[in-house]
């Protein structure tokens, strides 16, 4: 085995360790991910806005942004 194969195997092993480590590492709590609706606890403090996507076959697609 020459040095190029050794370096490539080290790179692949390092990437595999990083991928497996991120798979089994405990994630931080996030309201967006851990609650089913994605809403936060303090809804009244921030201004609410919504984005609506409309697309029909044969028609022009629309993106509506509603700021409140």
mmCIF file of the N, C-alpha and C atoms, coordinates in Angstrom:
data_MODEL
# 
_entry.id   MODEL 
# 
loop_
_atom_site.group_PDB 
_atom_site.id 
_atom_site.type_symbol 
_atom_site.label_atom_id 
_atom_site.label_alt_id 
_atom_site.label_comp_id 
_atom_site.label_asym_id 
_atom_site.label_entity_id 
_atom_site.label_seq_id 
_atom_site.pdbx_PDB_ins_code 
_atom_site.Cartn_x 
_atom_site.Cartn_y 
_atom_site.Cartn_z 
_atom_site.occupancy 
_atom_site.B_iso_or_equiv 
_atom_site.pdbx_formal_charge 
_atom_site.auth_seq_id 
_atom_site.auth_comp_id 
_atom_site.auth_asym_id 
_atom_site.auth_atom_id 
_atom_site.pdbx_PDB_model_num 
ATOM 1   N N  . UNK A 1 1  ? 0.858   -1.164 0.000   1.00 0.00 ? 1  UNK A N  1 
ATOM 2   C CA . UNK A 1 1  ? 0.000   0.000  0.000   1.00 0.00 ? 1  UNK A CA 1 
ATOM 3   C C  . UNK A 1 1  ? 0.910   1.234  0.000   1.00 0.00 ? 1  UNK A C  1 
ATOM 4   N N  . UNK A 1 2  ? 0.714   2.113  -0.952  1.00 0.00 ? 2  UNK A N  1 
ATOM 5   C CA . UNK A 1 2  ? 1.530   3.313  -0.997  1.00 0.00 ? 2  UNK A CA 1 
ATOM 6   C C  . UNK A 1 2  ? 0.892   4.438  -0.174  1.00 0.00 ? 2  UNK A C  1 
ATOM 7   N N  . UNK A 1 3  ? 1.541   5.571  -0.122  1.00 0.00 ? 3  UNK A N  1 
ATOM 8   C CA . UNK A 1 3  ? 1.100   6.649  0.759   1.00 0.00 ? 3  UNK A CA 1 
ATOM 9   C C  . UNK A 1 3  ? -0.218  7.267  0.295   1.00 0.00 ? 3  UNK A C  1 
ATOM 10  N N  . UNK A 1 4  ? -0.517  7.267  -0.985  1.00 0.00 ? 4  UNK A N  1 
ATOM 11  C CA . UNK A 1 4  ? -1.766  7.852  -1.485  1.00 0.00 ? 4  UNK A CA 1 
ATOM 12  C C  . UNK A 1 4  ? -2.968  7.025  -1.046  1.00 0.00 ? 4  UNK A C  1 
ATOM 13  N N  . UNK A 1 5  ? -2.839  5.710  -1.083  1.00 0.00 ? 5  UNK A N  1 
ATOM 14  C CA . UNK A 1 5  ? -3.925  4.864  -0.607  1.00 0.00 ? 5  UNK A CA 1 
ATOM 15  C C  . UNK A 1 5  ? -4.120  5.033  0.892   1.00 0.00 ? 5  UNK A C  1 
ATOM 16  N N  . UNK A 1 6  ? -3.042  5.164  1.625   1.00 0.00 ? 6  UNK A N  1 
ATOM 17  C CA . UNK A 1 6  ? -3.131  5.359  3.066   1.00 0.00 ? 6  UNK A CA 1 
ATOM 18  C C  . UNK A 1 6  ? -3.821  6.677  3.402   1.00 0.00 ? 6  UNK A C  1 
ATOM 19  N N  . UNK A 1 7  ? -3.466  7.739  2.694   1.00 0.00 ? 7  UNK A N  1 
ATOM 20  C CA . UNK A 1 7  ? -4.091  9.048  2.935   1.00 0.00 ? 7  UNK A CA 1 
ATOM 21  C C  . UNK A 1 7  ? -5.569  9.002  2.577   1.00 0.00 ? 7  UNK A C  1 
ATOM 22  N N  . UNK A 1 8  ? -5.927  8.361  1.478   1.00 0.00 ? 8  UNK A N  1 
ATOM 23  C CA . UNK A 1 8  ? -7.340  8.287  1.092   1.00 0.00 ? 8  UNK A CA 1 
ATOM 24  C C  . UNK A 1 8  ? -8.143  7.456  2.097   1.00 0.00 ? 8  UNK A C  1 
ATOM 25  N N  . UNK A 1 9  ? -7.558  6.385  2.620   1.00 0.00 ? 9  UNK A N  1 
ATOM 26  C CA . UNK A 1 9  ? -8.258  5.597  3.636   1.00 0.00 ? 9  UNK A CA 1 
ATOM 27  C C  . UNK A 1 9  ? -8.430  6.383  4.934   1.00 0.00 ? 9  UNK A C  1 
ATOM 28  N N  . UNK A 1 10 ? -7.448  7.188  5.298   1.00 0.00 ? 10 UNK A N  1 
ATOM 29  C CA . UNK A 1 10 ? -7.566  8.022  6.494   1.00 0.00 ? 10 UNK A CA 1 
ATOM 30  C C  . UNK A 1 10 ? -8.674  9.060  6.305   1.00 0.00 ? 10 UNK A C  1 
ATOM 31  N N  . UNK A 1 11 ? -8.752  9.658  5.133   1.00 0.00 ? 11 UNK A N  1 
ATOM 32  C CA . UNK A 1 11 ? -9.803  10.653 4.854   1.00 0.00 ? 11 UNK A CA 1 
ATOM 33  C C  . UNK A 1 11 ? -11.177 9.995  4.922   1.00 0.00 ? 11 UNK A C  1 
ATOM 34  N N  . UNK A 1 12 ? -11.332 8.833  4.325   1.00 0.00 ? 12 UNK A N  1 
ATOM 35  C CA . UNK A 1 12 ? -12.617 8.124  4.344   1.00 0.00 ? 12 UNK A CA 1 
ATOM 36  C C  . UNK A 1 12 ? -12.980 7.713  5.769   1.00 0.00 ? 12 UNK A C  1 
ATOM 37  N N  . UNK A 1 13 ? -12.011 7.226  6.534   1.00 0.00 ? 13 UNK A N  1 
ATOM 38  C CA . UNK A 1 13 ? -12.279 6.831  7.921   1.00 0.00 ? 13 UNK A CA 1 
ATOM 39  C C  . UNK A 1 13 ? -12.668 8.040  8.762   1.00 0.00 ? 13 UNK A C  1 
ATOM 40  N N  . UNK A 1 14 ? -12.013 9.174  8.545   1.00 0.00 ? 14 UNK A N  1 
ATOM 41  C CA . UNK A 1 14 ? -12.349 10.399 9.277   1.00 0.00 ? 14 UNK A CA 1 
ATOM 42  C C  . UNK A 1 14 ? -13.770 10.863 8.953   1.00 0.00 ? 14 UNK A C  1 
ATOM 43  N N  . UNK A 1 15 ? -14.150 10.809 7.688   1.00 0.00 ? 15 UNK A N  1 
ATOM 44  C CA . UNK A 1 15 ? -15.510 11.199 7.284   1.00 0.00 ? 15 UNK A CA 1 
ATOM 45  C C  . UNK A 1 15 ? -16.543 10.247 7.880   1.00 0.00 ? 15 UNK A C  1 
ATOM 46  N N  . UNK A 1 16 ? -16.229 8.961  7.923   1.00 0.00 ? 16 UNK A N  1 
ATOM 47  C CA . UNK A 1 16 ? -17.163 7.993  8.506   1.00 0.00 ? 16 UNK A CA 1 
ATOM 48  C C  . UNK A 1 16 ? -17.333 8.219  9.997   1.00 0.00 ? 16 UNK A C  1 
ATOM 49  N N  . UNK A 1 17 ? -16.234 8.539  10.689  1.00 0.00 ? 17 UNK A N  1 
ATOM 50  C CA . UNK A 1 17 ? -16.325 8.822  12.123  1.00 0.00 ? 17 UNK A CA 1 
ATOM 51  C C  . UNK A 1 17 ? -17.175 10.068 12.371  1.00 0.00 ? 17 UNK A C  1 
ATOM 52  N N  . UNK A 1 18 ? -16.995 11.103 11.562  1.00 0.00 ? 18 UNK A N  1 
ATOM 53  C CA . UNK A 1 18 ? -17.798 12.313 11.727  1.00 0.00 ? 18 UNK A CA 1 
ATOM 54  C C  . UNK A 1 18 ? -19.285 12.056 11.455  1.00 0.00 ? 18 UNK A C  1 
ATOM 55  N N  . UNK A 1 19 ? -19.581 11.286 10.422  1.00 0.00 ? 19 UNK A N  1 
ATOM 56  C CA . UNK A 1 19 ? -20.979 10.985 10.102  1.00 0.00 ? 19 UNK A CA 1 
ATOM 57  C C  . UNK A 1 19 ? -21.631 10.142 11.198  1.00 0.00 ? 19 UNK A C  1 
ATOM 58  N N  . UNK A 1 20 ? -20.929 9.143  11.682  1.00 0.00 ? 20 UNK A N  1 
ATOM 59  C CA . UNK A 1 20 ? -21.489 8.310  12.747  1.00 0.00 ? 20 UNK A CA 1 
ATOM 60  C C  . UNK A 1 20 ? -21.607 9.082  14.053  1.00 0.00 ? 20 UNK A C  1 
ATOM 61  N N  . UNK A 1 21 ? -20.664 9.956  14.317  1.00 0.00 ? 21 UNK A N  1 
ATOM 62  C CA . UNK A 1 21 ? -20.730 10.770 15.528  1.00 0.00 ? 21 UNK A CA 1 
ATOM 63  C C  . UNK A 1 21 ? -21.921 11.715 15.514  1.00 0.00 ? 21 UNK A C  1 
ATOM 64  N N  . UNK A 1 22 ? -22.205 12.307 14.353  1.00 0.00 ? 22 UNK A N  1 
ATOM 65  C CA . UNK A 1 22 ? -23.359 13.204 14.269  1.00 0.00 ? 22 UNK A CA 1 
ATOM 66  C C  . UNK A 1 22 ? -24.672 12.426 14.324  1.00 0.00 ? 22 UNK A C  1 
ATOM 67  N N  . UNK A 1 23 ? -24.646 11.170 13.898  1.00 0.00 ? 23 UNK A N  1 
ATOM 68  C CA . UNK A 1 23 ? -25.860 10.344 13.945  1.00 0.00 ? 23 UNK A CA 1 
ATOM 69  C C  . UNK A 1 23 ? -26.254 10.011 15.380  1.00 0.00 ? 23 UNK A C  1 
ATOM 70  N N  . UNK A 1 24 ? -25.268 9.730  16.222  1.00 0.00 ? 24 UNK A N  1 
ATOM 71  C CA . UNK A 1 24 ? -25.550 9.297  17.584  1.00 0.00 ? 24 UNK A CA 1 
ATOM 72  C C  . UNK A 1 24 ? -25.436 10.409 18.625  1.00 0.00 ? 24 UNK A C  1 
ATOM 73  N N  . UNK A 1 25 ? -25.023 11.601 18.228  1.00 0.00 ? 25 UNK A N  1 
ATOM 74  C CA . UNK A 1 25 ? -24.898 12.706 19.175  1.00 0.00 ? 25 UNK A CA 1 
ATOM 75  C C  . UNK A 1 25 ? -26.279 13.243 19.545  1.00 0.00 ? 25 UNK A C  1 
ATOM 76  N N  . UNK A 1 26 ? -26.458 13.616 20.796  1.00 0.00 ? 26 UNK A N  1 
ATOM 77  C CA . UNK A 1 26 ? -27.733 14.151 21.256  1.00 0.00 ? 26 UNK A CA 1 
ATOM 78  C C  . UNK A 1 26 ? -27.913 15.564 20.708  1.00 0.00 ? 26 UNK A C  1 
ATOM 79  N N  . UNK A 1 27 ? -29.082 15.822 20.144  1.00 0.00 ? 27 UNK A N  1 
ATOM 80  C CA . UNK A 1 27 ? -29.346 17.125 19.553  1.00 0.00 ? 27 UNK A CA 1 
ATOM 81  C C  . UNK A 1 27 ? -29.878 18.087 20.600  1.00 0.00 ? 27 UNK A C  1 
ATOM 82  N N  . UNK A 1 28 ? -29.668 19.375 20.371  1.00 0.00 ? 28 UNK A N  1 
ATOM 83  C CA . UNK A 1 28 ? -30.202 20.399 21.259  1.00 0.00 ? 28 UNK A CA 1 
ATOM 84  C C  . UNK A 1 28 ? -31.701 20.534 21.025  1.00 0.00 ? 28 UNK A C  1 
ATOM 85  N N  . UNK A 1 29 ? -32.423 20.958 22.062  1.00 0.00 ? 29 UNK A N  1 
ATOM 86  C CA . UNK A 1 29 ? -33.870 21.127 21.944  1.00 0.00 ? 29 UNK A CA 1 
ATOM 87  C C  . UNK A 1 29 ? -34.171 22.314 21.047  1.00 0.00 ? 29 UNK A C  1 
ATOM 88  N N  . UNK A 1 30 ? -35.111 22.146 20.154  1.00 0.00 ? 30 UNK A N  1 
ATOM 89  C CA . UNK A 1 30 ? -35.535 23.218 19.267  1.00 0.00 ? 30 UNK A CA 1 
ATOM 90  C C  . UNK A 1 30 ? -37.050 23.162 19.137  1.00 0.00 ? 30 UNK A C  1 
ATOM 91  N N  . UNK A 1 31 ? -37.710 24.303 19.325  1.00 0.00 ? 31 UNK A N  1 
ATOM 92  C CA . UNK A 1 31 ? -39.163 24.335 19.204  1.00 0.00 ? 31 UNK A CA 1 
ATOM 93  C C  . UNK A 1 31 ? -39.614 24.000 17.794  1.00 0.00 ? 31 UNK A C  1 
ATOM 94  N N  . UNK A 1 32 ? -38.877 24.467 16.797  1.00 0.00 ? 32 UNK A N  1 
ATOM 95  C CA . UNK A 1 32 ? -39.288 24.224 15.410  1.00 0.00 ? 32 UNK A CA 1 
ATOM 96  C C  . UNK A 1 32 ? -39.243 22.745 15.056  1.00 0.00 ? 32 UNK A C  1 
ATOM 97  N N  . UNK A 1 33 ? -38.281 22.013 15.618  1.00 0.00 ? 33 UNK A N  1 
ATOM 98  C CA . UNK A 1 33 ? -38.139 20.612 15.277  1.00 0.00 ? 33 UNK A CA 1 
ATOM 99  C C  . UNK A 1 33 ? -38.923 19.702 16.218  1.00 0.00 ? 33 UNK A C  1 
ATOM 100 N N  . UNK A 1 34 ? -38.978 20.032 17.512  1.00 0.00 ? 34 UNK A N  1 
ATOM 101 C CA . UNK A 1 34 ? -39.520 19.123 18.501  1.00 0.00 ? 34 UNK A CA 1 
ATOM 102 C C  . UNK A 1 34 ? -41.010 19.299 18.781  1.00 0.00 ? 34 UNK A C  1 
ATOM 103 N N  . UNK A 1 35 ? -41.614 20.357 18.283  1.00 0.00 ? 35 UNK A N  1 
ATOM 104 C CA . UNK A 1 35 ? -43.060 20.512 18.427  1.00 0.00 ? 35 UNK A CA 1 
ATOM 105 C C  . UNK A 1 35 ? -43.717 20.206 17.090  1.00 0.00 ? 35 UNK A C  1 
ATOM 106 N N  . UNK A 1 36 ? -44.894 19.617 17.138  1.00 0.00 ? 36 UNK A N  1 
ATOM 107 C CA . UNK A 1 36 ? -45.500 19.151 15.893  1.00 0.00 ? 36 UNK A CA 1 
ATOM 108 C C  . UNK A 1 36 ? -45.922 20.274 14.959  1.00 0.00 ? 36 UNK A C  1 
ATOM 109 N N  . UNK A 1 37 ? -46.262 21.442 15.517  1.00 0.00 ? 37 UNK A N  1 
ATOM 110 C CA . UNK A 1 37 ? -46.745 22.516 14.647  1.00 0.00 ? 37 UNK A CA 1 
ATOM 111 C C  . UNK A 1 37 ? -45.635 23.470 14.239  1.00 0.00 ? 37 UNK A C  1 
ATOM 112 N N  . UNK A 1 38 ? -44.497 23.444 14.905  1.00 0.00 ? 38 UNK A N  1 
ATOM 113 C CA . UNK A 1 38 ? -43.410 24.347 14.572  1.00 0.00 ? 38 UNK A CA 1 
ATOM 114 C C  . UNK A 1 38 ? -43.573 25.731 15.145  1.00 0.00 ? 38 UNK A C  1 
ATOM 115 N N  . UNK A 1 39 ? -44.533 25.910 16.038  1.00 0.00 ? 39 UNK A N  1 
ATOM 116 C CA . UNK A 1 39 ? -44.761 27.225 16.620  1.00 0.00 ? 39 UNK A CA 1 
ATOM 117 C C  . UNK A 1 39 ? -43.957 27.376 17.911  1.00 0.00 ? 39 UNK A C  1 
ATOM 118 N N  . UNK A 1 40 ? -43.674 28.613 18.286  1.00 0.00 ? 40 UNK A N  1 
ATOM 119 C CA . UNK A 1 40 ? -42.925 28.868 19.505  1.00 0.00 ? 40 UNK A CA 1 
ATOM 120 C C  . UNK A 1 40 ? -43.888 29.234 20.622  1.00 0.00 ? 40 UNK A C  1 
ATOM 121 N N  . UNK A 1 41 ? -43.387 29.304 21.837  1.00 0.00 ? 41 UNK A N  1 
ATOM 122 C CA . UNK A 1 41 ? -44.230 29.564 22.993  1.00 0.00 ? 41 UNK A CA 1 
ATOM 123 C C  . UNK A 1 41 ? -44.696 31.012 23.049  1.00 0.00 ? 41 UNK A C  1 
ATOM 124 N N  . UNK A 1 42 ? -43.891 31.967 22.602  1.00 0.00 ? 42 UNK A N  1 
ATOM 125 C CA . UNK A 1 42 ? -44.253 33.377 22.688  1.00 0.00 ? 42 UNK A CA 1 
ATOM 126 C C  . UNK A 1 42 ? -44.731 33.891 21.336  1.00 0.00 ? 42 UNK A C  1 
ATOM 127 N N  . UNK A 1 43 ? -45.924 33.578 20.963  1.00 0.00 ? 43 UNK A N  1 
ATOM 128 C CA . UNK A 1 43 ? -46.442 33.978 19.663  1.00 0.00 ? 43 UNK A CA 1 
ATOM 129 C C  . UNK A 1 43 ? -46.867 35.436 19.629  1.00 0.00 ? 43 UNK A C  1 
ATOM 130 N N  . UNK A 1 44 ? -47.271 36.010 20.744  1.00 0.00 ? 44 UNK A N  1 
ATOM 131 C CA . UNK A 1 44 ? -47.797 37.363 20.747  1.00 0.00 ? 44 UNK A CA 1 
ATOM 132 C C  . UNK A 1 44 ? -46.738 38.432 20.615  1.00 0.00 ? 44 UNK A C  1 
ATOM 133 N N  . UNK A 1 45 ? -45.477 38.163 20.889  1.00 0.00 ? 45 UNK A N  1 
ATOM 134 C CA . UNK A 1 45 ? -44.466 39.209 20.902  1.00 0.00 ? 45 UNK A CA 1 
ATOM 135 C C  . UNK A 1 45 ? -43.944 39.544 19.506  1.00 0.00 ? 45 UNK A C  1 
ATOM 136 N N  . UNK A 1 46 ? -43.838 38.571 18.625  1.00 0.00 ? 46 UNK A N  1 
ATOM 137 C CA . UNK A 1 46 ? -43.272 38.807 17.303  1.00 0.00 ? 46 UNK A CA 1 
ATOM 138 C C  . UNK A 1 46 ? -44.387 39.019 16.281  1.00 0.00 ? 46 UNK A C  1 
ATOM 139 N N  . UNK A 1 47 ? -44.166 39.888 15.291  1.00 0.00 ? 47 UNK A N  1 
ATOM 140 C CA . UNK A 1 47 ? -45.170 40.048 14.242  1.00 0.00 ? 47 UNK A CA 1 
ATOM 141 C C  . UNK A 1 47 ? -45.266 38.774 13.407  1.00 0.00 ? 47 UNK A C  1 
ATOM 142 N N  . UNK A 1 48 ? -46.481 38.380 13.082  1.00 0.00 ? 48 UNK A N  1 
ATOM 143 C CA . UNK A 1 48 ? -46.711 37.144 12.348  1.00 0.00 ? 48 UNK A CA 1 
ATOM 144 C C  . UNK A 1 48 ? -46.851 37.453 10.862  1.00 0.00 ? 48 UNK A C  1 
ATOM 145 N N  . UNK A 1 49 ? -46.272 36.633 10.054  1.00 0.00 ? 49 UNK A N  1 
ATOM 146 C CA . UNK A 1 49 ? -46.422 36.732 8.612   1.00 0.00 ? 49 UNK A CA 1 
ATOM 147 C C  . UNK A 1 49 ? -46.582 35.323 8.067   1.00 0.00 ? 49 UNK A C  1 
ATOM 148 N N  . UNK A 1 50 ? -47.106 35.225 6.872   1.00 0.00 ? 50 UNK A N  1 
ATOM 149 C CA . UNK A 1 50 ? -47.295 33.915 6.274   1.00 0.00 ? 50 UNK A CA 1 
ATOM 150 C C  . UNK A 1 50 ? -46.965 33.981 4.789   1.00 0.00 ? 50 UNK A C  1 
ATOM 151 N N  . UNK A 1 51 ? -46.567 32.854 4.263   1.00 0.00 ? 51 UNK A N  1 
ATOM 152 C CA . UNK A 1 51 ? -46.249 32.729 2.844   1.00 0.00 ? 51 UNK A CA 1 
ATOM 153 C C  . UNK A 1 51 ? -47.151 31.643 2.269   1.00 0.00 ? 51 UNK A C  1 
ATOM 154 N N  . UNK A 1 52 ? -47.850 31.961 1.198   1.00 0.00 ? 52 UNK A N  1 
ATOM 155 C CA . UNK A 1 52 ? -48.768 31.026 0.552   1.00 0.00 ? 52 UNK A CA 1 
ATOM 156 C C  . UNK A 1 52 ? -48.270 30.778 -0.866  1.00 0.00 ? 52 UNK A C  1 
ATOM 157 N N  . UNK A 1 53 ? -48.079 29.506 -1.210  1.00 0.00 ? 53 UNK A N  1 
ATOM 158 C CA . UNK A 1 53 ? -47.673 29.124 -2.550  1.00 0.00 ? 53 UNK A CA 1 
ATOM 159 C C  . UNK A 1 53 ? -48.884 28.546 -3.270  1.00 0.00 ? 53 UNK A C  1 
ATOM 160 N N  . UNK A 1 54 ? -49.131 29.040 -4.478  1.00 0.00 ? 54 UNK A N  1 
ATOM 161 C CA . UNK A 1 54 ? -50.225 28.517 -5.287  1.00 0.00 ? 54 UNK A CA 1 
ATOM 162 C C  . UNK A 1 54 ? -49.676 28.143 -6.657  1.00 0.00 ? 54 UNK A C  1 
ATOM 163 N N  . UNK A 1 55 ? -49.953 26.923 -7.057  1.00 0.00 ? 55 UNK A N  1 
ATOM 164 C CA . UNK A 1 55 ? -49.514 26.483 -8.380  1.00 0.00 ? 55 UNK A CA 1 
ATOM 165 C C  . UNK A 1 55 ? -50.546 25.507 -8.921  1.00 0.00 ? 55 UNK A C  1 
ATOM 166 N N  . UNK A 1 56 ? -51.047 25.798 -10.091 1.00 0.00 ? 56 UNK A N  1 
ATOM 167 C CA . UNK A 1 56 ? -51.991 24.919 -10.778 1.00 0.00 ? 56 UNK A CA 1 
ATOM 168 C C  . UNK A 1 56 ? -51.428 24.558 -12.143 1.00 0.00 ? 56 UNK A C  1 
ATOM 169 N N  . UNK A 1 57 ? -51.793 23.409 -12.595 1.00 0.00 ? 57 UNK A N  1 
ATOM 170 C CA . UNK A 1 57 ? -51.298 22.941 -13.887 1.00 0.00 ? 57 UNK A CA 1 
ATOM 171 C C  . UNK A 1 57 ? -51.841 23.845 -14.996 1.00 0.00 ? 57 UNK A C  1 
ATOM 172 N N  . UNK A 1 58 ? -50.965 24.348 -15.820 1.00 0.00 ? 58 UNK A N  1 
ATOM 173 C CA . UNK A 1 58 ? -51.370 25.202 -16.923 1.00 0.00 ? 58 UNK A CA 1 
ATOM 174 C C  . UNK A 1 58 ? -51.526 26.659 -16.544 1.00 0.00 ? 58 UNK A C  1 
ATOM 175 N N  . UNK A 1 59 ? -51.373 27.015 -15.267 1.00 0.00 ? 59 UNK A N  1 
ATOM 176 C CA . UNK A 1 59 ? -51.487 28.405 -14.831 1.00 0.00 ? 59 UNK A CA 1 
ATOM 177 C C  . UNK A 1 59 ? -50.151 28.882 -14.283 1.00 0.00 ? 59 UNK A C  1 
ATOM 178 N N  . UNK A 1 60 ? -50.066 30.173 -14.113 1.00 0.00 ? 60 UNK A N  1 
ATOM 179 C CA . UNK A 1 60 ? -48.858 30.767 -13.560 1.00 0.00 ? 60 UNK A CA 1 
ATOM 180 C C  . UNK A 1 60 ? -48.828 30.562 -12.054 1.00 0.00 ? 60 UNK A C  1 
ATOM 181 N N  . UNK A 1 61 ? -47.675 30.208 -11.523 1.00 0.00 ? 61 UNK A N  1 
ATOM 182 C CA . UNK A 1 61 ? -47.572 30.004 -10.076 1.00 0.00 ? 61 UNK A CA 1 
ATOM 183 C C  . UNK A 1 61 ? -47.522 31.348 -9.362  1.00 0.00 ? 61 UNK A C  1 
ATOM 184 N N  . UNK A 1 62 ? -48.011 31.368 -8.109  1.00 0.00 ? 62 UNK A N  1 
ATOM 185 C CA . UNK A 1 62 ? -48.084 32.588 -7.327  1.00 0.00 ? 62 UNK A CA 1 
ATOM 186 C C  . UNK A 1 62 ? -47.445 32.345 -5.963  1.00 0.00 ? 62 UNK A C  1 
ATOM 187 N N  . UNK A 1 63 ? -46.803 33.377 -5.459  1.00 0.00 ? 63 UNK A N  1 
ATOM 188 C CA . UNK A 1 63 ? -46.266 33.370 -4.110  1.00 0.00 ? 63 UNK A CA 1 
ATOM 189 C C  . UNK A 1 63 ? -46.813 34.611 -3.428  1.00 0.00 ? 63 UNK A C  1 
ATOM 190 N N  . UNK A 1 64 ? -47.635 34.415 -2.379  1.00 0.00 ? 64 UNK A N  1 
ATOM 191 C CA . UNK A 1 64 ? -48.236 35.509 -1.647  1.00 0.00 ? 64 UNK A CA 1 
ATOM 192 C C  . UNK A 1 64 ? -47.584 35.608 -0.276  1.00 0.00 ? 64 UNK A C  1 
ATOM 193 N N  . UNK A 1 65 ? -47.132 36.810 0.079   1.00 0.00 ? 65 UNK A N  1 
ATOM 194 C CA . UNK A 1 65 ? -46.549 37.054 1.382   1.00 0.00 ? 65 UNK A CA 1 
ATOM 195 C C  . UNK A 1 65 ? -47.488 37.998 2.114   1.00 0.00 ? 65 UNK A C  1 
ATOM 196 N N  . UNK A 1 66 ? -48.031 37.530 3.250   1.00 0.00 ? 66 UNK A N  1 
ATOM 197 C CA . UNK A 1 66 ? -48.952 38.323 4.048   1.00 0.00 ? 66 UNK A CA 1 
ATOM 198 C C  . UNK A 1 66 ? -48.238 38.801 5.305   1.00 0.00 ? 66 UNK A C  1 
ATOM 199 N N  . UNK A 1 67 ? -48.001 40.090 5.397   1.00 0.00 ? 67 UNK A N  1 
ATOM 200 C CA . UNK A 1 67 ? -47.356 40.672 6.565   1.00 0.00 ? 67 UNK A CA 1 
ATOM 201 C C  . UNK A 1 67 ? -48.446 41.226 7.480   1.00 0.00 ? 67 UNK A C  1 
ATOM 202 N N  . UNK A 1 68 ? -48.308 40.923 8.764   1.00 0.00 ? 68 UNK A N  1 
ATOM 203 C CA . UNK A 1 68 ? -49.286 41.434 9.729   1.00 0.00 ? 68 UNK A CA 1 
ATOM 204 C C  . UNK A 1 68 ? -48.624 42.309 10.739  1.00 0.00 ? 68 UNK A C  1 
# 
